[in-house]
């Protein structure tokens, strides 16, 4: 399974990296109000957890440890 993610913000080589994860029952849209404010200084990877937004859910990857591994695969 792959997670939906999008990288936005600064493309400067020295830009600090942020990974933005939404809360339970939400999706990446919760971060939309902040993206413009942070985009000059940060490169942000916005990730949607399994079963939320654009990320599918699989019962064979329902354990928290599996979710952690999936998010780490997307993190810079």
mmJSON file of the N, C-alpha and C atoms, coordinates in Angstrom:
{"data_MODEL":{"atom_site":{
"group_PDB":["ATOM","ATOM","ATOM","ATOM","ATOM","ATOM","ATOM","ATOM","ATOM","ATOM","ATOM","ATOM","ATOM","ATOM","ATOM","ATOM","ATOM","ATOM","ATOM","ATOM","ATOM","ATOM","ATOM","ATOM","ATOM","ATOM","ATOM","ATOM","ATOM","ATOM","ATOM","ATOM","ATOM","ATOM","ATOM","ATOM","ATOM","ATOM","ATOM","ATOM","ATOM","ATOM","ATOM","ATOM","ATOM","ATOM","ATOM","ATOM","ATOM","ATOM","ATOM","ATOM","ATOM","ATOM","ATOM","ATOM","ATOM","ATOM","ATOM","ATOM","ATOM","ATOM","ATOM","ATOM","ATOM","ATOM","ATOM","ATOM","ATOM","ATOM","ATOM","ATOM","ATOM","ATOM","ATOM","ATOM","ATOM","ATOM","ATOM","ATOM","ATOM","ATOM","ATOM","ATOM","ATOM","ATOM","ATOM","ATOM","ATOM","ATOM","ATOM","ATOM","ATOM","ATOM","ATOM","ATOM","ATOM","ATOM","ATOM","ATOM","ATOM","ATOM","ATOM","ATOM","ATOM","ATOM","ATOM","ATOM","ATOM","ATOM","ATOM","ATOM","ATOM","ATOM","ATOM","ATOM","ATOM","ATOM","ATOM","ATOM","ATOM","ATOM","ATOM","ATOM","ATOM","ATOM","ATOM","ATOM","ATOM","ATOM","ATOM","ATOM","ATOM","ATOM","ATOM","ATOM","ATOM","ATOM","ATOM","ATOM","ATOM","ATOM","ATOM","ATOM","ATOM","ATOM","ATOM","ATOM","ATOM","ATOM","ATOM","ATOM","ATOM","ATOM","ATOM","ATOM","ATOM","ATOM","ATOM","ATOM","ATOM","ATOM","ATOM","ATOM","ATOM","ATOM","ATOM","ATOM","ATOM","ATOM","ATOM","ATOM","ATOM","ATOM","ATOM","ATOM","ATOM","ATOM","ATOM","ATOM","ATOM","ATOM","ATOM","ATOM","ATOM","ATOM","ATOM","ATOM","ATOM","ATOM","ATOM","ATOM","ATOM","ATOM","ATOM","ATOM","ATOM","ATOM","ATOM","ATOM","ATOM","ATOM","ATOM","ATOM","ATOM","ATOM","ATOM","ATOM","ATOM","ATOM","ATOM","ATOM","ATOM","ATOM","ATOM","ATOM","ATOM","ATOM","ATOM","ATOM","ATOM","ATOM","ATOM","ATOM","ATOM","ATOM","ATOM","ATOM"],
"id":[1,2,3,4,5,6,7,8,9,10,11,12,13,14,15,16,17,18,19,20,21,22,23,24,25,26,27,28,29,30,31,32,33,34,35,36,37,38,39,40,41,42,43,44,45,46,47,48,49,50,51,52,53,54,55,56,57,58,59,60,61,62,63,64,65,66,67,68,69,70,71,72,73,74,75,76,77,78,79,80,81,82,83,84,85,86,87,88,89,90,91,92,93,94,95,96,97,98,99,100,101,102,103,104,105,106,107,108,109,110,111,112,113,114,115,116,117,118,119,120,121,122,123,124,125,126,127,128,129,130,131,132,133,134,135,136,137,138,139,140,141,142,143,144,145,146,147,148,149,150,151,152,153,154,155,156,157,158,159,160,161,162,163,164,165,166,167,168,169,170,171,172,173,174,175,176,177,178,179,180,181,182,183,184,185,186,187,188,189,190,191,192,193,194,195,196,197,198,199,200,201,202,203,204,205,206,207,208,209,210,211,212,213,214,215,216,217,218,219,220,221,222,223,224,225,226,227,228],
"type_symbol":["N","C","C","N","C","C","N","C","C","N","C","C","N","C","C","N","C","C","N","C","C","N","C","C","N","C","C","N","C","C","N","C","C","N","C","C","N","C","C","N","C","C","N","C","C","N","C","C","N","C","C","N","C","C","N","C","C","N","C","C","N","C","C","N","C","C","N","C","C","N","C","C","N","C","C","N","C","C","N","C","C","N","C","C","N","C","C","N","C","C","N","C","C","N","C","C","N","C","C","N","C","C","N","C","C","N","C","C","N","C","C","N","C","C","N","C","C","N","C","C","N","C","C","N","C","C","N","C","C","N","C","C","N","C","C","N","C","C","N","C","C","N","C","C","N","C","C","N","C","C","N","C","C","N","C","C","N","C","C","N","C","C","N","C","C","N","C","C","N","C","C","N","C","C","N","C","C","N","C","C","N","C","C","N","C","C","N","C","C","N","C","C","N","C","C","N","C","C","N","C","C","N","C","C","N","C","C","N","C","C","N","C","C","N","C","C","N","C","C","N","C","C","N","C","C","N","C","C"],
"label_atom_id":["N","CA","C","N","CA","C","N","CA","C","N","CA","C","N","CA","C","N","CA","C","N","CA","C","N","CA","C","N","CA","C","N","CA","C","N","CA","C","N","CA","C","N","CA","C","N","CA","C","N","CA","C","N","CA","C","N","CA","C","N","CA","C","N","CA","C","N","CA","C","N","CA","C","N","CA","C","N","CA","C","N","CA","C","N","CA","C","N","CA","C","N","CA","C","N","CA","C","N","CA","C","N","CA","C","N","CA","C","N","CA","C","N","CA","C","N","CA","C","N","CA","C","N","CA","C","N","CA","C","N","CA","C","N","CA","C","N","CA","C","N","CA","C","N","CA","C","N","CA","C","N","CA","C","N","CA","C","N","CA","C","N","CA","C","N","CA","C","N","CA","C","N","CA","C","N","CA","C","N","CA","C","N","CA","C","N","CA","C","N","CA","C","N","CA","C","N","CA","C","N","CA","C","N","CA","C","N","CA","C","N","CA","C","N","CA","C","N","CA","C","N","CA","C","N","CA","C","N","CA","C","N","CA","C","N","CA","C","N","CA","C","N","CA","C","N","CA","C","N","CA","C","N","CA","C","N","CA","C","N","CA","C","N","CA","C"],
"label_alt_id":[null,null,null,null,null,null,null,null,null,null,null,null,null,null,null,null,null,null,null,null,null,null,null,null,null,null,null,null,null,null,null,null,null,null,null,null,null,null,null,null,null,null,null,null,null,null,null,null,null,null,null,null,null,null,null,null,null,null,null,null,null,null,null,null,null,null,null,null,null,null,null,null,null,null,null,null,null,null,null,null,null,null,null,null,null,null,null,null,null,null,null,null,null,null,null,null,null,null,null,null,null,null,null,null,null,null,null,null,null,null,null,null,null,null,null,null,null,null,null,null,null,null,null,null,null,null,null,null,null,null,null,null,null,null,null,null,null,null,null,null,null,null,null,null,null,null,null,null,null,null,null,null,null,null,null,null,null,null,null,null,null,null,null,null,null,null,null,null,null,null,null,null,null,null,null,null,null,null,null,null,null,null,null,null,null,null,null,null,null,null,null,null,null,null,null,null,null,null,null,null,null,null,null,null,null,null,null,null,null,null,null,null,null,null,null,null,null,null,null,null,null,null,null,null,null,null,null,null],
"label_comp_id":["UNK","UNK","UNK","UNK","UNK","UNK","UNK","UNK","UNK","UNK","UNK","UNK","UNK","UNK","UNK","UNK","UNK","UNK","UNK","UNK","UNK","UNK","UNK","UNK","UNK","UNK","UNK","UNK","UNK","UNK","UNK","UNK","UNK","UNK","UNK","UNK","UNK","UNK","UNK","UNK","UNK","UNK","UNK","UNK","UNK","UNK","UNK","UNK","UNK","UNK","UNK","UNK","UNK","UNK","UNK","UNK","UNK","UNK","UNK","UNK","UNK","UNK","UNK","UNK","UNK","UNK","UNK","UNK","UNK","UNK","UNK","UNK","UNK","UNK","UNK","UNK","UNK","UNK","UNK","UNK","UNK","UNK","UNK","UNK","UNK","UNK","UNK","UNK","UNK","UNK","UNK","UNK","UNK","UNK","UNK","UNK","UNK","UNK","UNK","UNK","UNK","UNK","UNK","UNK","UNK","UNK","UNK","UNK","UNK","UNK","UNK","UNK","UNK","UNK","UNK","UNK","UNK","UNK","UNK","UNK","UNK","UNK","UNK","UNK","UNK","UNK","UNK","UNK","UNK","UNK","UNK","UNK","UNK","UNK","UNK","UNK","UNK","UNK","UNK","UNK","UNK","UNK","UNK","UNK","UNK","UNK","UNK","UNK","UNK","UNK","UNK","UNK","UNK","UNK","UNK","UNK","UNK","UNK","UNK","UNK","UNK","UNK","UNK","UNK","UNK","UNK","UNK","UNK","UNK","UNK","UNK","UNK","UNK","UNK","UNK","UNK","UNK","UNK","UNK","UNK","UNK","UNK","UNK","UNK","UNK","UNK","UNK","UNK","UNK","UNK","UNK","UNK","UNK","UNK","UNK","UNK","UNK","UNK","UNK","UNK","UNK","UNK","UNK","UNK","UNK","UNK","UNK","UNK","UNK","UNK","UNK","UNK","UNK","UNK","UNK","UNK","UNK","UNK","UNK","UNK","UNK","UNK","UNK","UNK","UNK","UNK","UNK","UNK"],
"label_asym_id":["A","A","A","A","A","A","A","A","A","A","A","A","A","A","A","A","A","A","A","A","A","A","A","A","A","A","A","A","A","A","A","A","A","A","A","A","A","A","A","A","A","A","A","A","A","A","A","A","A","A","A","A","A","A","A","A","A","A","A","A","A","A","A","A","A","A","A","A","A","A","A","A","A","A","A","A","A","A","A","A","A","A","A","A","A","A","A","A","A","A","A","A","A","A","A","A","A","A","A","A","A","A","A","A","A","A","A","A","A","A","A","A","A","A","A","A","A","A","A","A","A","A","A","A","A","A","A","A","A","A","A","A","A","A","A","A","A","A","A","A","A","A","A","A","A","A","A","A","A","A","A","A","A","A","A","A","A","A","A","A","A","A","A","A","A","A","A","A","A","A","A","A","A","A","A","A","A","A","A","A","A","A","A","A","A","A","A","A","A","A","A","A","A","A","A","A","A","A","A","A","A","A","A","A","A","A","A","A","A","A","A","A","A","A","A","A","A","A","A","A","A","A","A","A","A","A","A","A"],
"label_entity_id":["1","1","1","1","1","1","1","1","1","1","1","1","1","1","1","1","1","1","1","1","1","1","1","1","1","1","1","1","1","1","1","1","1","1","1","1","1","1","1","1","1","1","1","1","1","1","1","1","1","1","1","1","1","1","1","1","1","1","1","1","1","1","1","1","1","1","1","1","1","1","1","1","1","1","1","1","1","1","1","1","1","1","1","1","1","1","1","1","1","1","1","1","1","1","1","1","1","1","1","1","1","1","1","1","1","1","1","1","1","1","1","1","1","1","1","1","1","1","1","1","1","1","1","1","1","1","1","1","1","1","1","1","1","1","1","1","1","1","1","1","1","1","1","1","1","1","1","1","1","1","1","1","1","1","1","1","1","1","1","1","1","1","1","1","1","1","1","1","1","1","1","1","1","1","1","1","1","1","1","1","1","1","1","1","1","1","1","1","1","1","1","1","1","1","1","1","1","1","1","1","1","1","1","1","1","1","1","1","1","1","1","1","1","1","1","1","1","1","1","1","1","1","1","1","1","1","1","1"],
"label_seq_id":[1,1,1,2,2,2,3,3,3,4,4,4,5,5,5,6,6,6,7,7,7,8,8,8,9,9,9,10,10,10,11,11,11,12,12,12,13,13,13,14,14,14,15,15,15,16,16,16,17,17,17,18,18,18,19,19,19,20,20,20,21,21,21,22,22,22,23,23,23,24,24,24,25,25,25,26,26,26,27,27,27,28,28,28,29,29,29,30,30,30,31,31,31,32,32,32,33,33,33,34,34,34,35,35,35,36,36,36,37,37,37,38,38,38,39,39,39,40,40,40,41,41,41,42,42,42,43,43,43,44,44,44,45,45,45,46,46,46,47,47,47,48,48,48,49,49,49,50,50,50,51,51,51,52,52,52,53,53,53,54,54,54,55,55,55,56,56,56,57,57,57,58,58,58,59,59,59,60,60,60,61,61,61,62,62,62,63,63,63,64,64,64,65,65,65,66,66,66,67,67,67,68,68,68,69,69,69,70,70,70,71,71,71,72,72,72,73,73,73,74,74,74,75,75,75,76,76,76],
"pdbx_PDB_ins_code":[null,null,null,null,null,null,null,null,null,null,null,null,null,null,null,null,null,null,null,null,null,null,null,null,null,null,null,null,null,null,null,null,null,null,null,null,null,null,null,null,null,null,null,null,null,null,null,null,null,null,null,null,null,null,null,null,null,null,null,null,null,null,null,null,null,null,null,null,null,null,null,null,null,null,null,null,null,null,null,null,null,null,null,null,null,null,null,null,null,null,null,null,null,null,null,null,null,null,null,null,null,null,null,null,null,null,null,null,null,null,null,null,null,null,null,null,null,null,null,null,null,null,null,null,null,null,null,null,null,null,null,null,null,null,null,null,null,null,null,null,null,null,null,null,null,null,null,null,null,null,null,null,null,null,null,null,null,null,null,null,null,null,null,null,null,null,null,null,null,null,null,null,null,null,null,null,null,null,null,null,null,null,null,null,null,null,null,null,null,null,null,null,null,null,null,null,null,null,null,null,null,null,null,null,null,null,null,null,null,null,null,null,null,null,null,null,null,null,null,null,null,null,null,null,null,null,null,null],
"Cartn_x":[0.848,0.0,0.895,0.492,1.176,0.218,0.78,-0.011,-0.029,-1.146,-1.188,-0.301,0.578,1.36,1.637,1.898,2.198,3.293,4.28,5.338,5.13,5.07,4.812,5.751,5.836,6.602,7.918,8.846,10.125,10.901,11.523,12.387,13.862,14.147,15.523,16.251,17.5,18.286,18.404,18.366,18.527,17.199,16.082,14.773,14.614,14.07,13.8,12.628,12.688,11.663,10.674,9.401,8.348,7.508,7.096,6.12,4.853,3.76,2.501,1.538,1.115,0.158,-1.116,-2.235,-3.524,-3.923,-4.918,-5.454,-6.447,-6.887,-7.835,-9.139,-9.661,-10.92,-10.803,-9.597,-9.369,-8.677,-8.187,-7.334,-6.385,-5.589,-4.559,-5.121,-6.384,-6.978,-6.927,-6.774,-6.706,-5.501,-4.477,-3.271,-3.362,-4.355,-4.44,-4.292,-4.91,-4.76,-3.325,-2.484,-1.114,-0.088,-0.407,0.588,1.17,0.339,0.852,1.76,1.369,2.148,3.525,3.629,4.894,5.732,5.139,5.785,7.05,7.258,8.482,9.698,9.501,10.621,10.763,9.716,9.719,9.295,9.83,9.334,8.534,7.266,6.37,5.89,5.97,5.396,4.123,2.997,1.691,1.255,1.01,0.7,-0.709,-1.447,-2.759,-2.625,-3.054,-2.955,-3.895,-3.632,-4.481,-5.954,-6.798,-8.235,-8.731,-7.862,-8.213,-7.871,-8.759,-8.488,-8.152,-7.001,-6.598,-5.829,-5.694,-4.958,-5.925,-5.734,-6.586,-6.272,-7.181,-6.999,-6.915,-5.957,-5.844,-5.835,-6.654,-6.762,-5.47,-4.649,-3.405,-2.329,-2.62,-1.69,-2.4,-3.171,-3.988,-3.256,-2.082,-1.337,-0.619,-0.499,0.164,1.58,2.295,3.674,3.724,2.744,2.685,2.435,1.598,1.327,2.581,3.309,4.555,5.529,5.687,6.591,6.153,4.859,4.352,4.646,4.459,4.729,6.23,7.062,8.502,8.999,8.327,8.693,8.467,7.504,7.186,7.969,8.5,9.187,10.52,10.892,12.192,13.352],
"Cartn_y":[-1.167,0.0,1.232,2.225,3.506,4.551,5.529,6.601,7.784,8.507,9.765,10.752,11.407,12.477,13.525,14.706,15.82,16.643,17.063,17.921,19.315,20.282,21.671,22.589,23.824,24.825,25.146,25.591,26.082,24.992,25.387,24.472,24.801,25.712,26.077,24.865,24.715,23.564,23.508,24.656,24.681,24.801,24.616,24.707,23.592,23.937,22.914,22.06,20.78,19.808,19.615,19.602,19.266,18.137,17.213,16.203,16.513,16.728,17.099,15.921,15.467,14.364,14.894,14.546,14.972,14.101,14.546,13.78,12.731,11.908,10.835,11.429,10.83,11.268,12.501,12.947,14.128,13.68,14.634,14.347,15.522,15.496,16.512,17.916,18.054,19.376,20.213,19.572,20.303,21.251,20.956,21.784,22.94,22.964,23.988,25.422,25.804,27.188,27.577,26.599,26.898,26.823,26.135,25.874,27.156,28.133,29.389,30.115,30.128,30.841,30.214,28.916,28.212,27.982,28.193,27.767,28.536,29.743,30.475,29.883,29.316,28.853,27.34,26.597,25.153,24.401,23.208,22.241,21.226,21.08,20.262,19.045,17.907,16.683,16.42,16.508,16.318,14.889,14.105,12.683,12.407,11.59,11.134,9.684,9.445,8.116,7.13,5.831,4.826,4.986,4.926,5.049,6.479,7.433,8.855,9.533,10.403,11.159,10.255,10.478,9.73,8.456,8.046,6.822,5.675,4.594,3.406,2.727,1.899,1.133,-0.336,-1.034,-2.489,-3.136,-4.161,-4.838,-5.538,-5.936,-6.616,-5.634,-4.342,-3.341,-2.44,-3.065,-2.312,-1.997,-2.549,-2.316,-0.969,-0.334,0.965,0.91,-0.158,-0.283,-0.239,-0.835,-0.803,0.618,1.353,2.745,3.593,3.356,4.095,3.848,2.605,2.278,2.967,2.987,3.631,5.137,5.777,7.21,7.465,6.649,6.834,6.687,5.842,5.705,7.004,7.805,9.061,10.247,10.109,11.222,11.517,12.804,13.159,12.636],
"Cartn_z":[0.0,0.0,0.0,-0.726,-0.69,-0.131,0.49,1.063,0.122,0.117,-0.615,0.13,-0.602,-0.008,-1.068,-0.611,-1.498,-0.835,-1.611,-1.099,-1.664,-0.775,-1.162,-0.397,-0.85,-0.126,-0.793,0.011,-0.47,-1.203,-2.305,-3.052,-2.819,-1.904,-1.589,-1.009,-1.374,-0.919,0.598,1.258,2.708,3.46,2.755,3.41,4.436,5.574,6.587,6.14,6.48,6.095,7.247,6.912,7.865,7.281,8.121,7.728,8.518,7.795,8.424,8.364,9.541,9.669,10.307,9.729,10.264,11.45,12.175,13.286,12.823,13.748,13.455,12.935,11.879,11.312,10.428,10.175,9.339,8.052,7.277,6.132,5.953,4.903,4.712,4.553,4.213,4.039,5.32,6.452,7.717,7.73,6.934,6.89,5.899,5.028,3.981,4.487,5.607,6.06,6.435,6.752,7.168,6.044,4.967,3.924,3.337,3.027,2.463,3.452,4.705,5.717,5.937,5.743,5.997,4.741,3.58,2.339,1.976,2.482,2.169,2.874,4.034,4.851,4.957,4.618,4.832,3.576,3.42,2.432,3.245,2.911,3.718,2.941,3.575,3.035,3.821,3.125,3.743,3.429,4.468,4.315,4.812,4.069,4.52,4.993,6.213,6.811,6.108,6.24,5.595,5.954,4.938,5.139,5.27,5.033,5.131,3.813,3.345,2.123,0.956,0.334,-0.847,-0.579,0.675,1.01,1.287,0.567,0.756,2.09,2.536,3.767,3.424,4.038,3.864,5.237,5.39,6.682,7.077,6.101,6.445,6.905,6.865,7.368,8.372,9.252,10.199,11.504,11.704,12.941,12.9,14.036,14.127,13.563,13.84,13.345,11.824,11.162,9.699,9.218,9.91,9.536,9.695,10.774,11.005,9.854,9.458,8.353,7.054,6.779,5.584,5.598,6.744,6.837,6.687,7.315,7.204,5.765,4.979,3.563,2.797,3.228,2.545,3.092,4.289,4.933,4.233,4.202,3.6,4.42],
"occupancy":[1.0,1.0,1.0,1.0,1.0,1.0,1.0,1.0,1.0,1.0,1.0,1.0,1.0,1.0,1.0,1.0,1.0,1.0,1.0,1.0,1.0,1.0,1.0,1.0,1.0,1.0,1.0,1.0,1.0,1.0,1.0,1.0,1.0,1.0,1.0,1.0,1.0,1.0,1.0,1.0,1.0,1.0,1.0,1.0,1.0,1.0,1.0,1.0,1.0,1.0,1.0,1.0,1.0,1.0,1.0,1.0,1.0,1.0,1.0,1.0,1.0,1.0,1.0,1.0,1.0,1.0,1.0,1.0,1.0,1.0,1.0,1.0,1.0,1.0,1.0,1.0,1.0,1.0,1.0,1.0,1.0,1.0,1.0,1.0,1.0,1.0,1.0,1.0,1.0,1.0,1.0,1.0,1.0,1.0,1.0,1.0,1.0,1.0,1.0,1.0,1.0,1.0,1.0,1.0,1.0,1.0,1.0,1.0,1.0,1.0,1.0,1.0,1.0,1.0,1.0,1.0,1.0,1.0,1.0,1.0,1.0,1.0,1.0,1.0,1.0,1.0,1.0,1.0,1.0,1.0,1.0,1.0,1.0,1.0,1.0,1.0,1.0,1.0,1.0,1.0,1.0,1.0,1.0,1.0,1.0,1.0,1.0,1.0,1.0,1.0,1.0,1.0,1.0,1.0,1.0,1.0,1.0,1.0,1.0,1.0,1.0,1.0,1.0,1.0,1.0,1.0,1.0,1.0,1.0,1.0,1.0,1.0,1.0,1.0,1.0,1.0,1.0,1.0,1.0,1.0,1.0,1.0,1.0,1.0,1.0,1.0,1.0,1.0,1.0,1.0,1.0,1.0,1.0,1.0,1.0,1.0,1.0,1.0,1.0,1.0,1.0,1.0,1.0,1.0,1.0,1.0,1.0,1.0,1.0,1.0,1.0,1.0,1.0,1.0,1.0,1.0,1.0,1.0,1.0,1.0,1.0,1.0,1.0,1.0,1.0,1.0,1.0,1.0],
"B_iso_or_equiv":[0.0,0.0,0.0,0.0,0.0,0.0,0.0,0.0,0.0,0.0,0.0,0.0,0.0,0.0,0.0,0.0,0.0,0.0,0.0,0.0,0.0,0.0,0.0,0.0,0.0,0.0,0.0,0.0,0.0,0.0,0.0,0.0,0.0,0.0,0.0,0.0,0.0,0.0,0.0,0.0,0.0,0.0,0.0,0.0,0.0,0.0,0.0,0.0,0.0,0.0,0.0,0.0,0.0,0.0,0.0,0.0,0.0,0.0,0.0,0.0,0.0,0.0,0.0,0.0,0.0,0.0,0.0,0.0,0.0,0.0,0.0,0.0,0.0,0.0,0.0,0.0,0.0,0.0,0.0,0.0,0.0,0.0,0.0,0.0,0.0,0.0,0.0,0.0,0.0,0.0,0.0,0.0,0.0,0.0,0.0,0.0,0.0,0.0,0.0,0.0,0.0,0.0,0.0,0.0,0.0,0.0,0.0,0.0,0.0,0.0,0.0,0.0,0.0,0.0,0.0,0.0,0.0,0.0,0.0,0.0,0.0,0.0,0.0,0.0,0.0,0.0,0.0,0.0,0.0,0.0,0.0,0.0,0.0,0.0,0.0,0.0,0.0,0.0,0.0,0.0,0.0,0.0,0.0,0.0,0.0,0.0,0.0,0.0,0.0,0.0,0.0,0.0,0.0,0.0,0.0,0.0,0.0,0.0,0.0,0.0,0.0,0.0,0.0,0.0,0.0,0.0,0.0,0.0,0.0,0.0,0.0,0.0,0.0,0.0,0.0,0.0,0.0,0.0,0.0,0.0,0.0,0.0,0.0,0.0,0.0,0.0,0.0,0.0,0.0,0.0,0.0,0.0,0.0,0.0,0.0,0.0,0.0,0.0,0.0,0.0,0.0,0.0,0.0,0.0,0.0,0.0,0.0,0.0,0.0,0.0,0.0,0.0,0.0,0.0,0.0,0.0,0.0,0.0,0.0,0.0,0.0,0.0,0.0,0.0,0.0,0.0,0.0,0.0],
"pdbx_formal_charge":[null,null,null,null,null,null,null,null,null,null,null,null,null,null,null,null,null,null,null,null,null,null,null,null,null,null,null,null,null,null,null,null,null,null,null,null,null,null,null,null,null,null,null,null,null,null,null,null,null,null,null,null,null,null,null,null,null,null,null,null,null,null,null,null,null,null,null,null,null,null,null,null,null,null,null,null,null,null,null,null,null,null,null,null,null,null,null,null,null,null,null,null,null,null,null,null,null,null,null,null,null,null,null,null,null,null,null,null,null,null,null,null,null,null,null,null,null,null,null,null,null,null,null,null,null,null,null,null,null,null,null,null,null,null,null,null,null,null,null,null,null,null,null,null,null,null,null,null,null,null,null,null,null,null,null,null,null,null,null,null,null,null,null,null,null,null,null,null,null,null,null,null,null,null,null,null,null,null,null,null,null,null,null,null,null,null,null,null,null,null,null,null,null,null,null,null,null,null,null,null,null,null,null,null,null,null,null,null,null,null,null,null,null,null,null,null,null,null,null,null,null,null,null,null,null,null,null,null],
"auth_seq_id":[1,1,1,2,2,2,3,3,3,4,4,4,5,5,5,6,6,6,7,7,7,8,8,8,9,9,9,10,10,10,11,11,11,12,12,12,13,13,13,14,14,14,15,15,15,16,16,16,17,17,17,18,18,18,19,19,19,20,20,20,21,21,21,22,22,22,23,23,23,24,24,24,25,25,25,26,26,26,27,27,27,28,28,28,29,29,29,30,30,30,31,31,31,32,32,32,33,33,33,34,34,34,35,35,35,36,36,36,37,37,37,38,38,38,39,39,39,40,40,40,41,41,41,42,42,42,43,43,43,44,44,44,45,45,45,46,46,46,47,47,47,48,48,48,49,49,49,50,50,50,51,51,51,52,52,52,53,53,53,54,54,54,55,55,55,56,56,56,57,57,57,58,58,58,59,59,59,60,60,60,61,61,61,62,62,62,63,63,63,64,64,64,65,65,65,66,66,66,67,67,67,68,68,68,69,69,69,70,70,70,71,71,71,72,72,72,73,73,73,74,74,74,75,75,75,76,76,76],
"auth_comp_id":["UNK","UNK","UNK","UNK","UNK","UNK","UNK","UNK","UNK","UNK","UNK","UNK","UNK","UNK","UNK","UNK","UNK","UNK","UNK","UNK","UNK","UNK","UNK","UNK","UNK","UNK","UNK","UNK","UNK","UNK","UNK","UNK","UNK","UNK","UNK","UNK","UNK","UNK","UNK","UNK","UNK","UNK","UNK","UNK","UNK","UNK","UNK","UNK","UNK","UNK","UNK","UNK","UNK","UNK","UNK","UNK","UNK","UNK","UNK","UNK","UNK","UNK","UNK","UNK","UNK","UNK","UNK","UNK","UNK","UNK","UNK","UNK","UNK","UNK","UNK","UNK","UNK","UNK","UNK","UNK","UNK","UNK","UNK","UNK","UNK","UNK","UNK","UNK","UNK","UNK","UNK","UNK","UNK","UNK","UNK","UNK","UNK","UNK","UNK","UNK","UNK","UNK","UNK","UNK","UNK","UNK","UNK","UNK","UNK","UNK","UNK","UNK","UNK","UNK","UNK","UNK","UNK","UNK","UNK","UNK","UNK","UNK","UNK","UNK","UNK","UNK","UNK","UNK","UNK","UNK","UNK","UNK","UNK","UNK","UNK","UNK","UNK","UNK","UNK","UNK","UNK","UNK","UNK","UNK","UNK","UNK","UNK","UNK","UNK","UNK","UNK","UNK","UNK","UNK","UNK","UNK","UNK","UNK","UNK","UNK","UNK","UNK","UNK","UNK","UNK","UNK","UNK","UNK","UNK","UNK","UNK","UNK","UNK","UNK","UNK","UNK","UNK","UNK","UNK","UNK","UNK","UNK","UNK","UNK","UNK","UNK","UNK","UNK","UNK","UNK","UNK","UNK","UNK","UNK","UNK","UNK","UNK","UNK","UNK","UNK","UNK","UNK","UNK","UNK","UNK","UNK","UNK","UNK","UNK","UNK","UNK","UNK","UNK","UNK","UNK","UNK","UNK","UNK","UNK","UNK","UNK","UNK","UNK","UNK","UNK","UNK","UNK","UNK"],
"auth_asym_id":["A","A","A","A","A","A","A","A","A","A","A","A","A","A","A","A","A","A","A","A","A","A","A","A","A","A","A","A","A","A","A","A","A","A","A","A","A","A","A","A","A","A","A","A","A","A","A","A","A","A","A","A","A","A","A","A","A","A","A","A","A","A","A","A","A","A","A","A","A","A","A","A","A","A","A","A","A","A","A","A","A","A","A","A","A","A","A","A","A","A","A","A","A","A","A","A","A","A","A","A","A","A","A","A","A","A","A","A","A","A","A","A","A","A","A","A","A","A","A","A","A","A","A","A","A","A","A","A","A","A","A","A","A","A","A","A","A","A","A","A","A","A","A","A","A","A","A","A","A","A","A","A","A","A","A","A","A","A","A","A","A","A","A","A","A","A","A","A","A","A","A","A","A","A","A","A","A","A","A","A","A","A","A","A","A","A","A","A","A","A","A","A","A","A","A","A","A","A","A","A","A","A","A","A","A","A","A","A","A","A","A","A","A","A","A","A","A","A","A","A","A","A","A","A","A","A","A","A"],
"auth_atom_id":["N","CA","C","N","CA","C","N","CA","C","N","CA","C","N","CA","C","N","CA","C","N","CA","C","N","CA","C","N","CA","C","N","CA","C","N","CA","C","N","CA","C","N","CA","C","N","CA","C","N","CA","C","N","CA","C","N","CA","C","N","CA","C","N","CA","C","N","CA","C","N","CA","C","N","CA","C","N","CA","C","N","CA","C","N","CA","C","N","CA","C","N","CA","C","N","CA","C","N","CA","C","N","CA","C","N","CA","C","N","CA","C","N","CA","C","N","CA","C","N","CA","C","N","CA","C","N","CA","C","N","CA","C","N","CA","C","N","CA","C","N","CA","C","N","CA","C","N","CA","C","N","CA","C","N","CA","C","N","CA","C","N","CA","C","N","CA","C","N","CA","C","N","CA","C","N","CA","C","N","CA","C","N","CA","C","N","CA","C","N","CA","C","N","CA","C","N","CA","C","N","CA","C","N","CA","C","N","CA","C","N","CA","C","N","CA","C","N","CA","C","N","CA","C","N","CA","C","N","CA","C","N","CA","C","N","CA","C","N","CA","C","N","CA","C","N","CA","C","N","CA","C","N","CA","C","N","CA","C","N","CA","C","N","CA","C"],
"pdbx_PDB_model_num":[1,1,1,1,1,1,1,1,1,1,1,1,1,1,1,1,1,1,1,1,1,1,1,1,1,1,1,1,1,1,1,1,1,1,1,1,1,1,1,1,1,1,1,1,1,1,1,1,1,1,1,1,1,1,1,1,1,1,1,1,1,1,1,1,1,1,1,1,1,1,1,1,1,1,1,1,1,1,1,1,1,1,1,1,1,1,1,1,1,1,1,1,1,1,1,1,1,1,1,1,1,1,1,1,1,1,1,1,1,1,1,1,1,1,1,1,1,1,1,1,1,1,1,1,1,1,1,1,1,1,1,1,1,1,1,1,1,1,1,1,1,1,1,1,1,1,1,1,1,1,1,1,1,1,1,1,1,1,1,1,1,1,1,1,1,1,1,1,1,1,1,1,1,1,1,1,1,1,1,1,1,1,1,1,1,1,1,1,1,1,1,1,1,1,1,1,1,1,1,1,1,1,1,1,1,1,1,1,1,1,1,1,1,1,1,1,1,1,1,1,1,1,1,1,1,1,1,1]
}}}
